[in-house]
Amino acid sequence: MFTGREENAVESAFGTEIRDVDARTPNLARMYDYQLGGTHNFAPDRERLDAAVGHAPQTVPPAAVDRAFLQRAVAWCADRGIDQFLDLGSGIPTAGNVHEVARRRAPGSRVVYVDHEPVAVAHGNELLRGTESAAVVHADLLDPDDVLGAPRTAELLDFARPVALLVVGVLHHIGHGADVEGVLAEYRSALAPGSALVLSQLTGDAGAAEVPGGLHPRSLAEVGALFAGFDLMAPGLVPAAVWHPADPHEHGCSPRAAVSWAGVGVRGQV
């Protein structure tokens, strides 16, 4: 796990010091990393997630399933000519990052990762050192002006051409009081026709408005509303594990496969 030098500083996996880290408060980026088997997390992150799993395992979004969906959706977008990606709430870098998946399909792809967690940003910057076609922006995804107006966003992404907006495994960490639909509408207004929205969200169809771990589920209807202005592509809004699965039989019958809804929408002509 992280090695703390001071109360608010940790040593990254790259041997550099990351300052202003709150190691006492559970953090969604580090909890996600823990779910994926990473080492960039602290005891409070592990305890919060373990408590949620122990209390109601069926309500905890399976990070590996969301991650696999993200990778398949990025490949889908790249195969259809989209070579620009804006990844909101990207989290701590791990194997199979967006720029790696995209470049295998479209070598000239450009990627902007966005996160407000200092550890995620620091690790992303280390990972992308020397890479000109990908960058990390330190910003809150709920502030589209800050994200879209960031210098690195403007340098890398041409919004006159299609961009894939990635919002995977992050919205259920945002409370129902936030105007998520309005925020996504602001991003949509910046996207050219042919752009894609790739989104997954913890399901709330079981009736729970909130679940342990500070998660905020949304119903199928609520998730569908987030695709306003986009045309959902086949197979529509489905459990994340069954959206164009690499192996149709691998997750199709798993009870955990229906924990998150996922889909890809494409913006038509305006």
Secondary structure, 3 states (H helix, E strand, C coil): CCEEEECCEEECCCCCEEECCCCCCCCHHHHHHHHCCCCCCCHHHHHHHHHHHHHCHHHCCCHHHHHHHHHHHHHHHHHCCCCEEEEECCCCCCCCCHHHHHHHHCCCCEEEEEECCHHHHHHHHHHCCCCCCEEEEECCCCCHHHHHCCHHHHHHCCCCCCCEEEEECCHHHCCCCCCHHHHHHHHHHHCCCCCEEEEEEEECCCCCCCECCCECCECHHHHHHCCCCCEECCCCCEEHHHCCCCCCCCCCCCHHHHCEEEEEEECCCC
